[in-house]
Amino acid sequence: MTDETEPTAAETANRPTDDRTRADDRTRASEPDDSGDSTVSRLVTVLNYAILGGLLLLAVIAAVQLYLSVSRTVTTFVVYEYRAPVLAAFNLVVFLIAALGISVQVRRLTASEADDADT
């Protein structure tokens, strides 16, 4: 005597017939291997990250050059007595923008880590 139970009507209706099973097997046999697709997908992802890294490096270089250009412009067009306060104000604005960006990123990262911990 075994403990097997009879399948319910819903389970029987959802069970594929032999013809459908054989057709599925033939379809799967003619499909291309998914390992090639995953390799291409990984390669595309790595390429996208490399492009992103290059663009970020370009943006950092441009930001540094902009900062230095603004500093030179201030020293050129602002009278000597006012250079220090103008440069201090400019540096303060740059610092506050950077602090705001860092704050937003830290919130995003801690929120995503909290979401990952919940799942």
Secondary structure as the mmCIF struct_conf table of DSSP 4:
data_model
#
loop_
_struct_conf.conf_type_id
_struct_conf.id
_struct_conf.beg_label_comp_id
_struct_conf.beg_label_asym_id
_struct_conf.beg_label_seq_id
_struct_conf.end_label_comp_id
_struct_conf.end_label_asym_id
_struct_conf.end_label_seq_id
HELX_LH_PP_P HELX_LH_PP_P1 GLU A 4 THR A 8
HELX_RH_AL_P HELX_RH_AL_P1 ALA A 9 ASN A 14
BEND BEND1 ARG A 15 ARG A 15
HELX_LH_PP_P HELX_LH_PP_P2 PRO A 16 THR A 17
HELX_RH_AL_P HELX_RH_AL_P2 ASP A 18 SER A 30
BEND BEND2 GLU A 31 GLU A 31
HELX_LH_PP_P HELX_LH_PP_P3 PRO A 32 ASP A 33
HELX_RH_AL_P HELX_RH_AL_P3 ASP A 34 PHE A 77
BEND BEND3 VAL A 78 VAL A 78
HELX_RH_AL_P HELX_RH_AL_P4 TYR A 80 ASP A 118
#
